[in-house]
Amino acid sequence: MLVVNHREIPAGLLVDEVLGFRRFAEGEFSGDAPPTVARCERYLAGAFRRAHEQWPVLSLRSILESPAFAEAAA
């Protein structure tokens, strides 16, 4: 369970699987979101890049404030 602390929308998101844990330096972040196969680009806040790998950053705020989330939660 991932608990999201949002002033107006209390929510918990169920996480099926965690594939590891990584630490990144601020300089490895880019606001440019990479292309994905999951059609979730509108919920990405950028990515961390190291060498030839990149890890997308999911914006939980964008998810919670989206009309699709409100419809699914209703």
Phi, psi and omega in degrees: 000129176250113181269129182253125181266092179242135184304317188255343186230090176288132183207154171230135181248130180279124181257122182285322188205142174243128185260007179144184182223132180229149172247141181230150173275153180303326181292347179273355182272140173228138179287354178276118179282138179283159175294146180231166176262355186263007180052047181238019185305324182293344180257007181265141181253010182131205181200154170263136182238134176217120184056238182258010180252152174219143181240113181296149177252117181276128178270102180295327177299316179298322178294309183297326183271002181278145177300327180297322179293317179298320179293319181292327182281344184285000000 
